[in-house]
């Protein structure tokens, strides 16, 4: 999927996240290099791991990292939602890929 398609999929999610979180999520998608042939659940998982990696890379950080931590959580949650919509039998495989990947 392209960035535009990922953003459109995210825009259709309900409930809509708060404005600050939505802006953080949209910025992460807009700034990312997304391989177009990778399925949506994996793209969202990669985005979540990247954002989490940025948070983990700043151990001295405090409350200012809360929004990014929430965005990382949202991406992983959306990855599972997208996988469930596409093929629920693939949820365990997605979980394994997420757990075994590097941020």
Contact map, one row per residue, 1 for C-alpha under 8 A:
1111110000000000000000000000000001111111000000000000000000000000000000000000000000000000000000000000000
1111110000000000000000000000000001110000000000000000000000000000000000000000000000000000000000000000000
1111111000000000000000000000110001000000000000000000000000000000000000000000000000000000000000000000000
1111111100000000000000000000000000000000000000000000000000000000000000000000000000000000000000000000000
1111111110000000000000000000000000000000000000000000000000000000000000000000000000000000000000000000000
1111111111000000000000000000100000000001000000000000000000000000000000000000000000000000000000000000000
0011111111100000000000000100100000000000000000000000000000000000000000000000000000000000000000000000000
0001111111110000000000000000000000000000000000000000000000000000000000000000000000000000000000000000000
0000111111111000000000000000000000000000000000000000000000000000000000000000000000000000000000000000000
0000011111111000000000000000000000000000000000000000000000000000000000000000000000000000000000000000000
0000001111111001000000000000000000000000000000000000000000000000000000000000000000000000000000000000000
0000000111111100000000000000000000000000000000000000000000000000000000000000000000000000000000000000000
0000000011111111000000000000000000000000000000000000000000000000000000000000000000000000000000000000000
0000000000011111100000000000000000000000000000000000000000000000000000000000000000000000000000000000000
0000000000001111100000000000000000000000000000000000000000000000000000000000000000000000000000000000000
0000000000101111110001000000000000000000000000000000000000000000000000000000000000000000000000000000000
0000000000000111111011000000000000000000000000000000000000000000000000000000000000000000000000000000000
0000000000000001111111000000000000000000000000000000000000000000000000000000000000000000000000000000000
0000000000000000111111100000000000000000000000000000000000000000000000000000000000000000000000000000000
0000000000000000011111110000000000000000000000000000000000000000001000000000000000000000000000000000000
0000000000000000111111111000000000000000000000000000000000000000001001100000000000000000000000000000000
0000000000000001111111111100000000000000000000000000000000000000000000000000000000000000000000000000000
0000000000000000001111111110000000000000000000000000000000000000000000000000000000000000000000000000000
0000000000000000000111111111000000000000000000000000000000000000001100100000000000000000000000000000000
0000000000000000000011111111100000000000000000000000000000000000000000100010000000000000000000000000000
0000001000000000000001111111110000000000000000000000000000000000000000000000000000000000000000000000000
0000000000000000000000111111111000000000000000000000000000000000000000000000000000000000000000000000000
0000000000000000000000011111111100000000000000100010000000000000000000000000000000000000000000000000000
0010011000000000000000001111111100000000000000100000000000000000000000000000000000000000000000000000000
0010000000000000000000000111111100000000000000000000000000000000000000000000000000000000000000000000000
0000000000000000000000000011111110000000000000000000000000000000000000000000000000000000000000000000000
0000000000000000000000000001111111000000000000100000000000000000000000000000000000000000000000000000000
0000000000000000000000000000001111100000000000000000000000000000000000000000000000000000000000000000000
1110000000000000000000000000000111110100001000000000000000000000000000000000000000000000000000000000000
1100000000000000000000000000000011111100001000000000000000000000000000000000000000000000000000000000000
1100000000000000000000000000000001111110000000000000000000000000000000000000000000000000000000000000000
1000000000000000000000000000000000111110000000000000000000000000000000000000000000000000000000000000000
1000000000000000000000000000000001111111011000000000000000000000000000000000000000000000000000000000000
1000000000000000000000000000000000011111111000000000000000000000000000000000000000000000000000000000000
1000010000000000000000000000000000000111111100000000000000000000000000000000001001100000000000000000000
0000000000000000000000000000000000000011111110000000000000000000000000000000011111100000000001000000000
0000000000000000000000000000000000000111111111000000000000000000000000000000001000000000000001000000000
0000000000000000000000000000000001100111111111100000000000000000000000000000001000000000000000000000000
0000000000000000000000000000000000000001111111110000000000000000000000000011011000000000000000000000000
0000000000000000000000000000000000000000111111111000000000000000000000000011001000000000000000000100000
0000000000000000000000000000000000000000011111111100000000000000000000000000000000000000000000000100001
0000000000000000000000000001100100000000001111111110000000000000000000010010000000000000000000000000000
0000000000000000000000000000000000000000000111111111000000000000000000111111000000000000000000000000000
0000000000000000000000000000000000000000000011111111100000000000000000010001000000000000000000000100011
0000000000000000000000000000000000000000000001111111110000000000000000010000000000000000000000000000001
0000000000000000000000000001000000000000000000111111111000000000000110110000000000000000000000000000001
0000000000000000000000000000000000000000000000011111111100000000000110010000000000000000000000000000001
0000000000000000000000000000000000000000000000001111111110000000000000000000000000000000000000000000001
0000000000000000000000000000000000000000000000000111111111000000000000000000000000000000000000000000000
0000000000000000000000000000000000000000000000000011111111101000100110000000000000000000000000000000000
0000000000000000000000000000000000000000000000000001111111100000000000000000000000000000000000000000000
0000000000000000000000000000000000000000000000000000111111100000000000000000000000000000000000000000000
0000000000000000000000000000000000000000000000000000011111111000000000000000000000000000000000000000000
0000000000000000000000000000000000000000000000000000001111111000000000000000000000000000000000000000000
0000000000000000000000000000000000000000000000000000000001111100000000000000000000000000000000000000000
0000000000000000000000000000000000000000000000000000001001111111100000000000000000000000000000000000000
0000000000000000000000000000000000000000000000000000000000011111110000000000000000000000000000000000000
0000000000000000000000000000000000000000000000000000000000001111110000000000000000000000000000000000000
0000000000000000000000000000000000000000000000000000000000001111111000000000000000000000000000000000000
0000000000000000000000000000000000000000000000000000001000001111111110000000000000000000000000000000000
0000000000000000000000000000000000000000000000000000000000000111111111000000000000000000000000000000000
0000000000000000000110010000000000000000000000000000000000000001111111100000000000000000000000000000000
0000000000000000000000010000000000000000000000000011001000000000111111110000000000000000000000000000000
0000000000000000000000000000000000000000000000000011001000000000111111111000000000000000000000000000000
0000000000000000000010000000000000000000000000000000000000000000011111111100000000000000000000000000000
0000000000000000000010011000000000000000000000010010000000000000001111111110000000000000000000000000000
0000000000000000000000000000000000000000000000111111000000000000000111111111000000000000000000000000000
0000000000000000000000000000000000000000000000010000000000000000000011111111100000000000000000000000000
0000000000000000000000000000000000000000000000010000000000000000000001111111110000000000000000000000000
0000000000000000000000001000000000000000000110110000000000000000000000111111111000000000000000000000000
0000000000000000000000000000000000000000000110011000000000000000000000011111111100000000000000000000000
0000000000000000000000000000000000000000000000000000000000000000000000001111111110000000000000000000000
0000000000000000000000000000000000000000100100000000000000000000000000000111111111000000000000000000000
0000000000000000000000000000000000000001111110000000000000000000000000000011111111100000000000000000000
0000000000000000000000000000000000000000100000000000000000000000000000000001111111110000001001000000000
0000000000000000000000000000000000000000100000000000000000000000000000000000111111111000000000000000000
0000000000000000000000000000000000000001100000000000000000000000000000000000011111111100000000000000000
0000000000000000000000000000000000000001100000000000000000000000000000000000001111111111011001000000000
0000000000000000000000000000000000000000000000000000000000000000000000000000000111111111111000000000000
0000000000000000000000000000000000000000000000000000000000000000000000000000000011111111000000000000000
0000000000000000000000000000000000000000000000000000000000000000000000000000000001111111000000000000000
0000000000000000000000000000000000000000000000000000000000000000000000000000000000111111111000000000000
0000000000000000000000000000000000000000000000000000000000000000000000000000000000111111111000000000000
0000000000000000000000000000000000000000000000000000000000000000000000000000000000010011111100000000000
0000000000000000000000000000000000000000000000000000000000000000000000000000000000110011111111000000000
0000000000000000000000000000000000000000000000000000000000000000000000000000000100110011111111100000000
0000000000000000000000000000000000000000000000000000000000000000000000000000000000000000111111110000000
0000000000000000000000000000000000000000000000000000000000000000000000000000000000000000011111111000000
0000000000000000000000000000000000000000110000000000000000000000000000000000000100100000011111111100000
0000000000000000000000000000000000000000000000000000000000000000000000000000000000000000001111111110000
0000000000000000000000000000000000000000000000000000000000000000000000000000000000000000000111111111000
0000000000000000000000000000000000000000000000000000000000000000000000000000000000000000000011111111100
0000000000000000000000000000000000000000000011001000000000000000000000000000000000000000000001111111100
0000000000000000000000000000000000000000000000000000000000000000000000000000000000000000000000111111100
0000000000000000000000000000000000000000000000000000000000000000000000000000000000000000000000011111110
0000000000000000000000000000000000000000000000000000000000000000000000000000000000000000000000001111111
0000000000000000000000000000000000000000000000001000000000000000000000000000000000000000000000000001111
0000000000000000000000000000000000000000000001001111100000000000000000000000000000000000000000000000111
